[in-house]
Amino acid sequence: MAAQSEWSAHGTAGDEQLPHTIIRREVVKNGTPMSRLIGSMLIPTDDSEGALAGARRGIALASRTNADVHVLSVVEAPNGPPTDEVFSPLEADAEDAVEAVAKMARSYDEDLDVTTVVKWGTPFQSIREYANRREIDVIAMGTKGRTGLNRFLLGSVTENVLRTARTPVLAVPPEADVSTIEEGTFDRLLLPTDGSEGAAIATEWGIALATQFESVVHTLYSVDTRPLSRARETGEILGELEQRGEKAVETVRERARDAGVSISGSIETGPPADVILTYVTENDVDLIVIGTHGQTGIGQWFLGSVTENVVRQADVPIFCVPVSAQSP
């Protein structure tokens, strides 16, 4: 079946900000309605290896949560007059891209409900607008993509989506690719925290995912001592920061215990992104669940910049949760 084709000049048509609410959809198993943690997932693609890496991880997550899958390819309008000679090949390539991911999804799980769409416009704006209008619950995408004439760099698109999306984004770096969808496991989750509101909503999603997958959860707080190098009474301030970390970690522990999730907690010292990436490697973490906005100030790390650094350097998928996201 051919992909739906929509025109949105530079992503502006109907791109107003709409209120987003996660709607829990129900599936029926053995005659019993069951609520879904993720009702719908959007997988953008440009048919690059980076995009396919995101698709494989996204399909694994969609299958585990019974989510409907929407596959979207966005083609930027080229300069010059809009002729069929120019547009037709670009649209054909985009249709091939979405159909490739749709075929992958249906082959892996024949019960998945898959929709394919091709849009013309500015990629990140079109992705955001589609997610808002269709009330998409999670966006899954690779962090690297194709470049070249009339093709967009998925990396820059992913960063823009991360900065503007109001739903969680599963960001998949090339190093996190798997050769088969079956290899996309979610057994060990890492929940970094700074005790902020942004970390709190990420914790809710992390605990919900761990409950769904029966995962083991690690929570981590980083005491960044770099701002203390010129501060007076360093020992006193460091002690205060460690107490703050213990409180933040204990809050996550309590949420996990209430949900019946196995959890361990750790307080480490060092630059947050470095601490997170080292912990991932040393503990064989499968998935990082992190907020996109956090606290600023002496001894507190801005979770947004930390998240961007983690997304750029991690070799596992990162489930990024904006502070505006609804509770799961």
C-alpha positions in Angstrom: 0.0 0.0 0.0 1.4 3.4 -1.0 2.3 5.8 1.8 0.0 8.7 2.5 1.4 11.9 1.0 1.0 15.3 2.6 2.2 18.8 1.5 3.4 21.2 4.2 5.5 24.0 2.7 8.6 24.2 5.0 6.6 22.6 7.8 4.4 25.6 8.4 1.0 24.5 7.3 -1.1 23.7 10.4 2.0 23.7 12.6 0.4 25.5 15.5 1.2 24.3 19.0 -1.5 22.0 20.1 -2.0 20.7 23.7 -0.7 17.2 24.0 -2.1 14.6 26.3 -1.1 10.9 26.3 -4.2 8.9 25.7 -4.0 5.3 27.0 -5.5 3.1 24.3 -6.7 -0.4 25.0 -6.0 -3.7 23.4 -8.0 -6.8 24.0 -6.3 -10.1 24.9 -8.4 -13.1 25.6 -11.5 -10.9 25.8 -9.9 -8.7 28.5 -9.2 -5.0 27.7 -5.6 -4.0 28.6 -4.2 -0.5 28.9 -1.0 0.2 26.8 1.9 2.1 28.3 2.7 3.4 24.7 -0.3 3.6 22.5 1.4 5.0 19.4 5.0 5.4 18.2 6.4 7.6 15.4 9.5 6.4 13.5 10.9 9.1 11.1 13.2 7.7 8.4 15.4 8.8 5.6 16.4 5.3 4.6 20.0 5.7 6.0 21.7 3.2 8.2 21.3 5.6 11.1 17.5 5.9 10.6 17.2 2.1 10.3 19.1 1.7 13.6 16.4 3.9 15.2 13.7 1.9 13.4 14.9 -1.4 14.7 15.0 -0.2 18.3 11.7 1.6 17.9 10.0 -1.6 16.5 11.3 -3.6 19.4 9.8 -1.1 21.9 6.6 -0.9 19.9 6.2 -4.7 19.9 6.9 -5.0 23.6 4.2 -2.3 24.4 1.7 -3.2 21.7 2.0 0.3 20.2 0.7 1.4 16.9 3.5 2.4 14.5 3.6 5.5 12.3 6.5 5.6 9.8 7.2 9.1 8.4 9.6 10.3 5.8 10.0 14.1 5.2 11.4 15.6 2.0 12.4 19.2 1.9 11.1 21.1 -1.1 14.0 21.9 -3.5 14.7 25.3 -4.8 13.1 26.2 -8.1 9.7 25.6 -9.7 7.7 22.7 -8.3 7.8 20.4 -11.3 6.9 16.7 -11.5 10.3 16.0 -12.9 11.9 17.3 -9.7 9.3 16.1 -7.1 8.4 12.6 -8.4 11.9 11.0 -7.8 12.1 12.5 -4.3 8.7 11.4 -3.3 9.4 7.9 -4.7 12.5 7.6 -2.6 10.6 8.7 0.5 7.9 6.1 -0.2 10.5 3.4 -0.6 12.0 4.5 2.8 8.8 4.3 4.7 7.8 1.0 3.1 11.1 -0.5 4.0 10.5 0.2 7.7 6.9 -0.9 7.5 8.0 -4.2 6.0 10.5 -4.6 8.7 7.9 -4.0 11.4 5.3 -6.3 9.9 7.9 -9.1 9.4 8.9 -8.9 13.0 5.4 -8.6 14.5 2.4 -9.2 12.3 0.1 -7.9 14.9 1.6 -4.4 14.7 -0.7 -1.7 13.2 1.6 0.2 10.8 0.8 3.5 9.0 3.2 5.0 6.5 3.3 8.7 5.6 5.3 11.0 3.3 5.4 14.7 4.0 7.0 17.7 2.3 8.4 20.3 4.6 11.1 21.1 7.1 11.9 17.7 8.7 12.0 18.5 12.4 8.9 20.8 12.2 7.0 18.2 10.2 7.9 15.5 12.7 6.8 17.7 15.6 3.6 18.7 13.9 2.7 15.1 13.0 3.4 13.9 16.5 1.2 16.7 18.0 -1.7 16.2 15.6 -1.8 12.4 15.9 -1.2 12.5 19.6 1.9 10.3 19.3 3.1 9.0 22.6 6.8 8.3 21.7 9.1 9.3 18.8 11.9 6.8 18.0 14.7 7.9 15.7 18.4 7.5 14.9 20.8 10.3 15.7 22.7 10.1 12.5 21.3 10.2 8.9 21.8 10.9 5.3 23.3 14.1 3.9 23.3 15.3 0.3 21.1 17.1 -2.1 17.5 17.3 -0.9 18.2 14.9 2.0 18.3 15.9 5.6 20.9 15.2 8.2 19.0 13.2 10.7 21.5 14.1 13.5 20.6 17.8 13.4 16.9 16.9 13.0 17.0 14.7 16.1 18.6 17.4 18.2 15.9 19.8 17.1 13.2 17.3 17.9 14.7 16.7 21.3 14.7 20.4 22.0 11.1 21.0 21.0 9.1 17.7 21.4 6.5 17.4 24.1 6.6 13.6 24.1 9.5 11.3 25.0 12.0 10.6 22.2 13.9 7.3 21.9 17.2 8.5 20.4 19.3 5.7 18.9 23.0 6.4 18.1 24.7 4.3 15.4 26.7 2.4 18.0 23.5 1.2 19.5 22.4 -0.5 16.3 21.5 -4.2 16.4 21.7 -6.7 13.5 18.2 -8.1 14.4 15.3 -6.5 16.2 15.3 -9.5 18.6 18.6 -8.2 20.0 17.0 -4.9 21.2 16.6 -5.7 24.9 15.6 -3.5 27.8 16.8 -5.6 30.7 19.0 -3.0 32.5 17.8 0.7 32.7 19.7 3.7 34.0 17.9 6.6 35.5 20.2 9.6 36.1 18.7 12.1 38.5 19.4 15.6 39.8 16.3 15.8 41.9 14.6 18.3 39.6 11.1 18.3 38.1 12.6 17.2 34.8 14.3 14.2 36.4 11.0 13.3 38.3 8.9 12.9 35.1 11.8 10.8 33.6 11.8 8.7 36.7 8.0 8.0 36.2 8.6 6.9 32.7 11.6 4.8 33.6 9.8 3.0 36.4 6.8 2.4 34.1 9.1 0.9 31.4 10.9 -1.2 33.9 7.6 -2.5 35.2 6.5 -3.4 31.7 9.8 -5.1 30.8 10.6 -6.5 34.3 13.9 -4.6 34.1 16.5 -4.0 36.7 16.9 -0.2 37.4 20.0 1.7 38.3 19.7 5.3 39.5 22.7 7.6 39.5 23.5 11.1 40.9 26.6 12.9 39.9 28.3 15.4 42.2 30.1 17.8 39.9 32.9 19.4 41.8 34.2 21.6 39.0 32.3 24.7 40.2 33.9 24.2 43.6 37.5 24.7 42.5 37.4 28.4 43.5 34.7 28.3 46.2 35.4 28.8 49.9 34.5 26.2 52.4 34.6 23.5 49.7 34.2 20.6 52.2 31.0 22.1 53.6 29.5 22.6 50.1 30.6 19.2 49.0 28.8 17.6 51.9 25.7 19.5 51.1 25.8 18.3 47.5 26.3 14.7 48.6 23.2 15.0 50.9 21.2 16.4 48.0 22.3 13.5 45.9 21.3 11.0 48.6 17.9 12.5 48.8 17.5 12.5 45.0 18.6 8.8 44.7 16.4 7.8 47.6 13.4 9.4 46.0 13.9 7.2 42.9 14.4 4.1 45.1 11.1 4.7 46.8 9.3 5.0 43.5 10.8 1.8 42.3 10.1 -0.1 45.5 6.5 1.1 45.4 6.2 -0.3 41.9 7.9 -3.6 42.8 10.9 -2.9 40.6 14.4 -4.1 41.5 16.7 -1.0 41.9 20.2 0.0 43.0 21.5 3.5 43.5 24.8 5.2 43.3 26.4 8.7 44.0 29.5 9.4 41.9 31.8 12.4 41.6 32.7 14.0 38.2 31.2 15.7 35.2 27.7 14.3 34.8 27.9 13.2 31.2 31.2 11.4 31.8 29.8 9.7 34.9 26.7 8.5 33.1 28.7 7.1 30.1 31.2 5.4 32.3 28.4 3.8 34.4 26.7 2.6 31.3 29.8 0.8 30.1 30.8 -0.7 33.5 27.2 -2.0 34.2 26.1 -3.2 30.8 23.1 -0.8 30.7 20.7 -1.4 27.8 18.7 1.9 28.0 19.2 5.3 29.6 16.1 7.1 30.6 16.8 10.8 31.2 15.0 14.1 31.4 15.8 16.9 28.9 15.7 19.7 31.4 17.0 19.9 34.9 18.6 22.3 37.5 21.2 24.9 37.2 23.4 26.6 39.7 26.5 25.8 41.7 26.9 22.1 42.1 23.8 21.3 40.1 24.0 20.2 36.5 21.8 21.5 33.7 20.2 18.2 32.6 19.5 19.6 29.1 23.1 20.1 28.1 24.0 16.8 29.9 21.4 15.0 27.9 22.7 16.4 24.6 26.2 15.3 25.5 25.0 11.8 26.4 23.0 11.5 23.2 26.0 12.5 21.2 28.4 10.0 22.9 26.4 7.1 24.2 26.5 3.6 22.6 23.1 2.6 23.9 19.6 4.0 23.2 18.6 7.1 25.2 14.9 7.5 26.2 14.7 11.3 26.5 11.7 12.7 28.5 10.8 16.4 28.3 9.5 18.1 31.4 6.3 18.8 29.5 5.6 15.1 29.0 2.5 13.6 30.6 2.9 11.0 33.2 2.8 7.4 31.8 
